[in-house]
């Protein structure tokens, strides 16, 4: 059976408030006709999704403590941080945190499998102590 | 073939140059996170050095387009294969799935096909190797799909169309069961085209039909999924089938 593709999501965790909604990290912009031939934004989006799919494969096959999986998690964290910085997902404050998760959504069966949920992260990616 | 491959390599370089912020010390693909795998190539893959590599890739692409079938073209194709490999190493695998692997294969085949001072058998082998890899790329993908029931029913295509990362335009029908027939026909069509690709080796008409269907397929995937690199890489490889059918058919 073909494996479904994973989706990376993040949410803000404001201190003293309810967590924000889960938002997709890898979100492409609408395409124009000329991007049929030259599409740097699309290539970057697909490269990001390749990172997510590689991390997913490593999580399933090797477990989250495997060295390769840890390396991938560092890159995935950088990817999510980039999204966090570039998108209005709530006020960025020094005390606020955020969280990411990896899910596999089966639209046919209307199910969602949560593969991984991170702990609370600080704005610059280090776990909050 | 050389000129389309040169165009594909030039587009790849220009796209990566456009993405240079993502490769910088504060980007997603920053050296500090990835460089443990770079080994001796570390000197060429840092944020600034890699820009130089990409500019060199553009220059090699211009050379290949300007002098196909010459020793300069051979050197340019080999250099482009090397810079494509460096890009894959830079991204800890590949940038955009199988398109990088296919372009690398094309450039390798073109290097052999343009080698100076060797027998014409070697030149033929370079192009036939490319045609074989191209055919295998379709057959392998076709068999994987044919073995999965979700592909025959259209559900796998529906799931791909729904994946947010691909940014499929909103007007494209993708819902089950509303568009069941359309998704099933498209899926079975893709499986059939991919599994029947070897027929292109044995009959010129079948070869033309396959090349037209393949170009339509890659144009559609570029428009729907944003896979423009696939369109360029496979377009560069497709003429090798025309060569193969006249040597084998």
Interface residues (C-beta under 8 A of the other chain):
Chain A: X1 X2 X4 X5 X7 X24 X26 X27 X28 X29 X30 X31 X35 X36 X37 X38 X39 X40 X42 X43 X44 X45 X46 X47 X48 X49 X50 X51 X52 X54 X71 X74 X75 X78 X79 X82 X106 X107 X108
Chain B: X11 X14 X15 X16 X18 X19 X22 X27 X28 X29 X30 X33 X34 X36 X91 X92 X93 X94 X95 X96 X97 X145 X148 X149 X150 X151 X155 X156 X158 X159 X160 X162 X163 X164 X165 X166 X167 X169 X176 X219 X222 X223 X226 X227 X228 X229 X231 X232
